[in-house]
């Protein structure tokens, strides 16, 4: 095989590669940048940079946290507020980290890559910052009270790391430990236990995967009474093995070893654990030896009984020709489940144990509604409801009490006279595939943008597109 003549483009920050990009950009601008293009670009930027978007949040203790980017803060603000303030039109935001200011101070092209805040007291965070938005990131420990990075705290150099809190002085980490520590995909294949004050080279290995795995990672559930350490080994993109690592947590013990107990579900299923319960979402049919379960089903079992081999599986959801499982998430005591019936959302509250389902109060029919945040220590939920022609509405409430609208996104185009129609295409095997046509009621057939998405098993559901509506639909 001949050598790739464009391999030099892999060095994305080199002047040679950047110069090549600038040449292509200039050619494109020369070909397309006329007055109409510049006008439409300005209109699109009005949509993308508006500060009237809904600031979506997640709860951590007393506060609601949000990461926000706009024209004045292109790198973003990590900030928080109270529910009382959030419900008002003029939210009082408390900025925790200004990434634009941090980038200037550090002289780095920082891009926010998230923060792992320790539960349940939310006093410390592991902040990830990426240079230029790459997959690799730098991890730095952050003190939430002093609003500063911890000097001499946990810190990882740039790598495709996976790290989480075990306790206030211990993290479980997978990173580039040196030769042989990464998979062929460039992600961690070793999970180690790293104590405060200990050099990273002294961290003890807890689990080692195969070089051919995609990655190995760890997660710690710090829910009081349900403390668990789970190890996930991604064999490939669609197959995982999940284990619970059980070790002696007594003060005198050094938990570097321990018993590795496999959660023996199909490797292509998605497993999740919440308090007493294990959920298994099937990608393919599963025959257990005593029962058959169809692909797309959601099953539940008592977690400890399942690990012991004595659990009875309960069927929470089974798909049919028109209905599929779209999303599910836990409050403390309820499972909130979103299904799609011919791509229209149904939001139901499921009671664990009996697994009975009740429609969530406050949801309009024929909407596209998703869970955007949920409090798994309480009963609070945030949902987003929208459509092709209807901007987002943020719904807030509880699983048992229902939801009401607390915020609405602005409309970016006039939808008067526009319609949304659903049709079905018949595939070769007879499957009825739903699709939508959006446009003006009084327009003859004309230019059409045909869109679809088939990657990573992610459904493309109806949603409001301010740029698409303003630049395409509103022009007929």
N, C-alpha and C positions, 0 to 999 in steps of 0.2 A: 504494500500500500504506500502511495507517495505521501510525502509530508504535507500537512495542511498549510497552504500558502497564507492563510489568514490567522495562524496561531498567535501571531503578535497582538491581535486584538483582544486576547485573553487578559492582557495587562491593561485593564480598563482605565487606570489613572495615568498612564503614560502620555506624554505630549504627542507622540506619534498616533496613538489611538484616538485621543481627543481631537486632534487635528483632522483625522479621517471623518469623525462624526460631524465636526463643524462644516466640512466641505459638503456633506450630504444634506445637512440642515439648510445651508445657504442655497443649494440647488432646489430644494423643496420650497423654500420661501420665495425664490424667484418665480417658480412655476405657479404657485397658488396664492400668494399674498397680494390680493387686490383689495379694493375698498370693501367689497362684500365680506371677504374673509376677515378683515380686521374688525368690521362691525360685529360679525357673529362671534369672533373670539372675545370681544369685550362683553357681549351679552352672556356668553358662557361663563366668563370669569365672575360676573355679577352673581351668578347662581352658586358657583363653587366657593367664592370667598365671602358670601354673606354671613353676617353674624346673627341672622335671625333663624338659622337652623336650630333644630332641637338638640340640645346638649345631652346626649345619652349618658346615663350614670350607672354605677354599681355601688351597693352599700358595703361599707366596712365599718362596723360598729355604729356610732352615732352619726357618721358622716356619709354623704354621697359623693363619690369620686368621678371625675370626668377628665378625659384628655382632649384638648381643644386645639385646633389649628385654623388659622384664618390668614388674611392678607397681611395683617400686622404681626402675626406670630406664626410664620410659615413652618418653623420647627416644632412649635407647640408648647402648651402650658399643661402641666399636671396640677390639677386643682381640686378643691372640695368645697362643699357647702352643706347646710342642713336641709332636711325635707321642707321645713317651714319656709325657708328662703327660696328653695327650688320651685315651690308652687307659685311664687310671685312672678310678675313680669320683669322685675329688675333684680336678678339673682345676685346675692353678695358672695362672690367667689373668693376663696382663700387660696392663693397660688402656692403650691408646695415646691415645684421645680419649674423654672422658666428655661426651656431647652435652648432657645435662641441666646439667652444671656449666658448659659453654661457653655455653649459652643464658642462664643466670643471669648470668654474667660480662659477656656482650655485651648483655644486655637485649633479646634477640631470640627470636622463636618459631621456633628452628631445628629443621628436620627433616633427617635424614641423607639425602643424595642420592648418596653413593658417593665412592670415591677411586680415582684412577688413579696407581698406584705404578710408578715407573720401573724397567724391567728392564735388566740382570739383577741389579743390586746392591741395589735396593729401599731407596735412601737418601732419596729425595724422593717426595712425593705431591702431587697436585692434588686437594684436598678440595672437594667440592661440598656446599653447604648451602642448603636451600630454606626460605623464610619460609612457614611454615604448610602446607607440602606442595605448593606450586604447581609448575607445570612449569618456571618460571624459577628459577634458582639463582645464588648467589654462589660464585665459585671462588677459593680461596686456597691458596698454596703452603705445604706443611708439611714440616718437617725431621724425618725418622723417628728420627734419633739424639738430638736435643735435645728431642723431643716438643713442638715449638713451631712456630707459624706463622712463616714467614720474613719478617722486616721488610724491606720494599722488594722482595720477591719477586714472582713472577707473581700477579696478582690481577685478577679480572674482576668488575664490578658485576653486579647482578641482571639476568639475561637467559636466554633459552633457548640457552645456549652449548654448543658442542662443542669440546673441547680435549684434546690428547694430547701426550705427550713425543716430541720428535725426538731430543734429547740433553739433557745436564744443564743446558745453558744456552739451550735453544731449545724452543719449543712450537709446534704447529700449531693454530690457533684459528679457529673460526667463532663470531661473536657479533654483537651489535648495534653495528656500527661507525658507525651514523648512517643518515640517509635513503638508501633504496635498497639497504641491505645485508641486508635480510630478505626471505624469500619471502612470498607472500600468506598462508601458514599461520603466519607469525610466527617461523620458524626461520631459521638462517643460510643465506645463498646464496653467501657468499664465504668461502674458506679463505685465511688469511694465515700467514706465517712470522714469529714474534715472538721476537726475541732478548732475552736478559737485559739489563736496564738500558736497553732501548730503549722509548720511549713507544709505546703501542699505536697511536697515529696514524701511527707510522713503520714499522709492520709491512708487509711486502711481500706483495701478493696472489699466490697460486699458482693459484687456480681460482675461476671465477665461474659459478654456475648461472643458471637462468632464474627470474624472479620467480614463475612458475607452478609451479615445483618444490615439493616438500614441504620438503626440506632438502638441504644439501650438507655433507659431513663428511669428515674425513681420519683415517687410522690409520697408525701406524708399527710395522712388525715389526722389533724390535731383536735378533732371533736372530742371533748371530755367524755370519757367512758368508751370511746370507739377509736382510740389511737391505733393507727395501722401504718405500716410501711409497705407500699406496693412497688414492685419492679416490673417494668414493661420492656419486653424484647420484641422489636419490630423485625420480623423475619424478612418481610418484603412490604410493599406498599399496602397490601390488603390482608396480611396475616400477622397476628401478634400472639405472643404468649405472655400472660400476666401471672405474677406470683405475689403472695404475701410473704414478706421476710419477717419471721417471728424470732425474736431473741430476748434474752433476759434483760429487763430494763431496771434491775435493782441497782442502787447507787454504787455497789462494789463491783459490778460486772462491767466488762469491756465488750459492748455489743458489736464486735467486728465479724462474728460468724452468725450462727443462728440457723433455724430451720427454714428452708425454702419450700413453700406450699403452693402448688400450682392451682389456679382457678381453672378447672378443667372444662372450659367451654370450647366450642369450635374456634380454631385460630382465626377464622375470617369473620367472627362475630365481634361486636362491640360490647365490652363488659364495663360496668360501672358499679360503684358501691356507695351506699348512703345509709349510715347508721346500721340498722339490722338487716338491710335489704341488698340483694344483688340483682341487677338488671342485666339481661342478655338480649341484645338486638341482633337478629339473625340476618346474614347476607345471603346465605344459601339454605336449602332444606336441611333439617337435622333429625336423624333417627337415633334416639338414645338407647335403643334396645328394648324399651318398653313403650315408647310413644314416638309419634312423628310430628314435627313442627315445621311449618312452611316458611320459606324465605320471606323476610320483611316483617316477621312476627316480633313482638316484644314479650319476653318471658321474665318472670320474677321468682325469686326463691329466698328463703332465709339464708343469710350469708354463711353463718357458722355451720348450719346443717349441710349446705352445699359443699363446703370444704371437707366435711366429714363423710360425704357420700350418702347422706340420708335424706336429702331435701326432696320435697315434692315441687315440681315446677308448676307455676300458675301462668296462664296465658292472659296477659294484660291487653294485647292487641293482636289481631290477625288481619292482614290486608285482603282486599278483594279486587275485582277488575277495575273498580273506580276509585278506591280509597287506599292511601298509603300513609305510613308513619313519617312525619316530617321533623318533629322536634319534641324533646321532653326534658324536664328539669324539676328538681326537688325544692320545695320549701322544707321546713323542718318535719312536718307531718303529712304532707300531701305531695302527690306527683302531678305536675301540670303537663298535659300532653296535647300536642298540636298534630292533627292529622289533616291530610288534603283529600277532599272528595271532588274529583274532577278539577283539581287545583284550587278549590275554594277551602279556606281554613275552617276547621272546627277545633275549638279550644275546650278541653274537658279537664276536670279535676278528678283524680283517681285516689281512692282511699286504700292505702296499703293493707294487706291482709285479706280483705274481701275483694279488692281490686275492682270495686264498683266505680262506674264513671258517671259524672254529672256535668252538664254543660256549665261553663263559667259564665256567671251573670255579667251583663254589660257589654257583650260582644255582638256587633251587628252581623247580620247574615251576609254571605257573599263578599267577604272581605279577605284580604291577605293579612293575617295577623301572626306575629311571631313574639316569642319571649325574648326580651332584650336584657333583662336583669331579674334576678330572683334571690331572695334571702334564704339560704338553706339553714339558718339558725332561727328563723322566725316564720312569718306567714306572708311577708310583703312580696309583691310581684310588679314588674313593669312590662307592659306589652306595647308593641308598635303595630298600628293598623293603617294600611294604605291601599292604593290601587293605581292602575295606569294613569288615571285622570284625577286622582284624589291624593293630595299631599298627606304625609304622615300625621297621625294623631297618636300622642303618647298616652297610654292608659295606665292608671295606677290603682292599686287596691290590694286585696288579699284573696287567697285561694278560696276561702270559705265565704267571704263577704261580697265578692265580685269586684269589678273595676269601673272607674269613671275616667273621662278625659281630663287631663291636667295641662297638656300643652299641645299646640298644633303648629305644624310647619307651614311656611307661607306658600302661596301658589305662585308659580313662576311663569305660567302661560294661561291664556284664556281658553278653557276647555268647552266653552259654549258651542253646541252643535257637533261635538265629537262623541263618538260612541265606542264601546268595547263589545265585540261579539266573539263568542266562543264557538269553535267548530271542532270536528274530530276527523283526523286522517286515519285510514285503515292500513295498517302495516301488512307485510306479506303473510304473517302468521295470524292475522285477524285482529290483532290488538288495536283498540281504539285509542289513538294518541291525541289528547286535547291540545289545541293551540288557540291563540287569540289574534284577532285583527283589530287594530286601533286606528281610527282616522275620523275624518269629517263625514257626517251623515250625508251631505249634499255633494260630495266629490265623486267624480267618475274614477274608475280604477286608474292608478298612476304609479309612479316610482314607489317602491316598497323596500324597507329595510327588513330583511328576513334574518332573525336571530335565533340561535339555539346553543345549548351548552351540554356537552356529554362527558366532561372530564371529572374524575375524582368522585363520581357518584353524588354530585351536588345538584340539587334541583334548582332550576331557574323559575322563580315564582313571580307573579305580578307585583310590580312596584312602581312608584312614582319616579319619573326621570325628568328633572327640571330642565336640564340641558337638551335632552332629546325632544321634549315637548316644545321648548322655545324655538329651537333651531330647525326642527323637522315637522312636527305635527302642526304647529301653528302656521306653517307656510303651505299647508295643504297636502 
